[in-house]
Amino acid sequence: MIDSIINSITDVCFIENIDVDRKVLHKSLLSHLESLLLRKGFDVHLEEPIFFNYLRIRDGSIYSKKGFIDLMAIKDKTILGIEFDSGNSLKNKSVEKLLQSTCNICIGIVRGNLIYTDEHNTLRIRENISKGQFSNKMFWLINLSQKTINIVEHDCA
């Protein structure tokens, strides 16, 4: 079931017009993903509130913060979380929110560009995974401009 859902999400992502304003792209993509997941029988929540610990990079301070996960979808024991960042990289707080949520399937989506590689995003996700016990999390990274999807492998033993 998971592979089928990921493939369907990827299909929706890769037909999205990315040559629009960031806010327009964000709203459009999340609306299309919401429709897809509702058709697949998921209970879907946009802008799901979450309290999470946020590491401020500039001074290394950790803050407890209220945030929102762009989209959460629940069906049976599958809890899927999606964060979409319309720039080239997945924000650290997006990764932290997904990893600290109840989601067991985490999907980070970036607009990206044709030059910027996914390596930086993958390293950011791995660094966050290594900070805690997230062995029950599956994390995918989708790059819209490059039309790539990568599962971020991790070892949390």
Buried (B, 14 or more C-beta within 10 A) or exposed (E): EEEEBBEBBBEBBBEBEBEEEEEEBBEBBBEBBBEBBEEBEBEBBBEBEBEBEBBEEEEEEEEEBEBBBBBBBBBEEBBBBBBBBBEBBBBBBBBBBBBBBEBBBBBBBBBBBEEBBBEEBBEBBBEBBEEEEBEEBBBBBBBBBBEBBBEBEBEEE
